[in-house]
Amino acid sequence: MAEQEKQFAIQKIYTKDISFETPNSPQVFVDAWNPSVEFNLSTNVQQLEENLAEVAIKLTITVKSGEVVAYLVEVTQAGIFVLGGFTEQEMSGMVGSFCPNILFPYAREVVSDLVAKGGFPQFILAPVNFDALYAQHSQEQASNAPSSESIN
């Protein structure tokens, strides 16, 4: 049987969920600005149809000034991707690294816009190395696999 031709296409990119909170305003604007940042990132994959999947990245950023929460941003950026003809291992890399790399700049722009509109200094997220995160996740999964399996 001939190898199936690989297919990749972006069907749609969209912001699935947005939240911006400034729980301590207006006082946070009066106090001295001494920011610290907590950043969390997760990904989610949902198979929609054969060769069609939604990949989503969720960013949660909490910025404190001293001990007080200045703002909290949550953004879920998603895309619908045509993914066909890939091996299981290739597919895992596509949804775990390749697609999140496509989505991240959109999420970064949403975060930057929300923070600016919230009245805070510009916030630009540093790039995320999804390839390294995926490799680390794969390595952790492999080390948790039953010892009877060989890992190549």
C-alpha positions in Angstrom: 0.0 0.0 0.0 1.4 3.4 -0.9 2.2 5.9 1.8 -0.5 8.4 2.3 0.5 12.0 1.3 1.0 14.3 4.3 -1.6 17.1 4.5 -1.3 20.2 6.7 -3.5 23.4 6.4 -4.8 26.0 8.8 -8.6 26.2 8.6 -9.1 28.9 11.2 -7.3 30.7 14.0 -9.4 32.3 16.7 -9.4 33.5 20.3 -11.5 31.0 22.2 -11.5 32.6 25.6 -10.3 36.0 27.1 -10.3 37.2 30.7 -8.6 40.4 32.1 -9.0 41.4 35.7 -7.5 44.3 37.8 -8.8 43.3 41.2 -6.9 46.1 43.0 -7.6 49.0 40.8 -7.6 51.9 41.1 -5.2 51.7 44.0 -2.6 49.7 42.0 -2.2 52.7 39.7 -1.3 55.0 42.6 1.1 52.7 44.5 4.8 52.3 43.4 5.1 49.9 40.4 7.2 46.9 41.4 6.0 44.1 39.0 6.7 40.4 39.3 5.3 37.9 36.8 3.9 34.4 37.0 3.3 32.7 33.7 1.5 29.4 33.0 1.0 27.7 29.7 -0.9 24.6 28.7 -2.1 23.0 25.5 -5.1 21.0 24.6 -5.9 19.0 21.5 -9.4 17.9 20.4 -10.0 15.7 17.4 -12.9 17.0 15.5 -13.0 14.7 12.5 -10.6 12.4 10.8 -7.6 14.6 9.7 -9.2 17.7 11.5 -8.2 18.8 15.0 -8.5 21.9 17.2 -5.3 22.8 19.0 -5.5 25.4 21.8 -2.9 27.1 23.9 -3.9 28.6 27.2 -1.8 31.4 28.8 -2.3 32.6 32.3 -0.3 35.6 33.4 -0.5 37.0 36.9 1.4 40.3 37.5 1.8 41.5 41.1 3.2 44.8 42.3 4.7 44.0 45.6 2.3 41.5 47.2 -0.8 42.9 45.4 -2.2 41.5 42.2 -2.1 44.2 39.6 -3.7 42.2 36.9 -4.5 38.7 35.7 -4.8 37.7 32.1 -6.1 34.5 30.7 -6.2 33.8 27.0 -7.0 30.7 25.1 -5.9 30.9 21.5 -7.0 28.1 19.2 -6.8 26.9 15.7 -8.4 24.3 13.5 -5.9 22.4 11.5 -6.1 19.8 8.7 -3.6 17.1 9.7 -3.4 14.0 7.5 -1.0 11.3 6.5 1.3 11.6 9.5 2.5 8.7 11.6 1.4 8.7 15.3 4.8 10.1 16.4 4.7 12.8 13.7 1.1 13.7 14.6 2.2 14.1 18.3 4.9 16.5 17.2 2.5 18.5 15.0 -0.1 19.1 17.7 2.4 19.3 20.5 4.9 21.7 19.0 4.2 22.8 15.4 0.6 24.0 15.8 1.3 25.8 19.2 4.2 27.6 17.5 1.7 29.0 15.0 -0.8 30.0 17.6 1.6 31.7 20.1 2.2 35.0 18.3 -1.6 35.5 18.1 -1.9 34.9 21.8 1.0 37.2 22.5 -0.7 40.0 20.6 -4.0 39.5 22.5 -2.1 39.7 25.9 -0.2 42.8 24.8 -3.4 44.6 23.7 -5.4 43.6 26.9 -2.6 44.8 29.2 -2.3 48.1 27.3 -6.0 48.7 27.3 -6.0 47.9 31.0 -3.8 51.0 31.6 -0.6 49.1 32.4 2.9 49.4 30.9 3.4 47.4 27.7 3.8 43.6 28.3 5.4 41.5 25.6 5.7 37.8 26.2 9.1 36.3 25.5 9.1 33.6 22.8 8.3 30.0 24.0 10.3 27.1 22.7 7.5 24.6 22.0 10.0 22.2 20.4 11.9 22.0 23.7 8.7 21.7 25.8 7.5 19.0 23.5 10.8 17.1 23.7 10.8 17.4 27.5 7.2 16.2 27.7 8.0 13.2 25.4 11.0 12.3 27.5 8.9 12.4 30.7 6.3 10.2 29.0 8.9 7.7 27.9 10.5 7.5 31.4 7.0 6.8 32.8 6.4 4.0 30.2 6.4 0.4 31.4 10.0 -0.9 31.5 9.2 -3.8 29.1 9.0 -1.5 26.2 12.1 -0.4 24.3 12.5 3.2 23.5 14.3 4.2 20.3 
